[in-house]
Amino acid sequence: MYKVTKPPNDPTSPTPQRAQKVKATYKLYLNGFPEDTPDSVKIDSSKGIFGAEKPFEFLAGVSQVIKGWDLTVMDMRVGEARRLVIPSDLGYGDKGAGRTIPGGSTLYFDLKLVDIGSMSKMGEEQYRWLEEHPLQCFFLIDMYVTQLLLKNMPTDT
């Protein structure tokens, strides 16, 4: 599930293609966004050690990042910022990541697409992999989040 917090610089500009280089800035929280809960904890960001933004670069749609990012970035345009709520199935799953992200964690991101670069040079094997591993549709994110919300909704008794 996402919410656009800043529209793209040009709403008619292209979105990334699979295997195209992209750069994004982000903040990652656990337990919710800071405005929504005092339990929110920022655990990572694209800021460098001196506080300046250092965009994270990756190839879009080829599983270099968590599935929730891949699905979202493929639909974004340069300059666009979104708030993401990513269920663990589209994040780090039951295993989590390192000591910072426990298994089963829902991830809360502020994400901004800052650049779409060149296509990576791929061989026949990489093109075949892309064909054999299509991205899931965006409705899956909404389906997972809806299930998560329903599961955690208080019941009237």
QUITAKA-V561847 format. One record per helix or strand. SS is the DSSP state (2 for helix, 1 for strand). FROM is the first residue (numbers start at 0). TO is the last residue. If there is no record, write none. Layout:
BEGIN
((SS;FROM;TO) (SS;FROM;TO))
END
This chain:
BEGIN
((1;1;5) (1;19;29) (1;40;44) (1;46;46) (1;52;52) (1;55;58) (2;66;72) (1;80;85) (2;87;89) (2;92;94) (1;96;96) (1;100;100) (1;106;118) (2;123;131) (2;138;151))
END
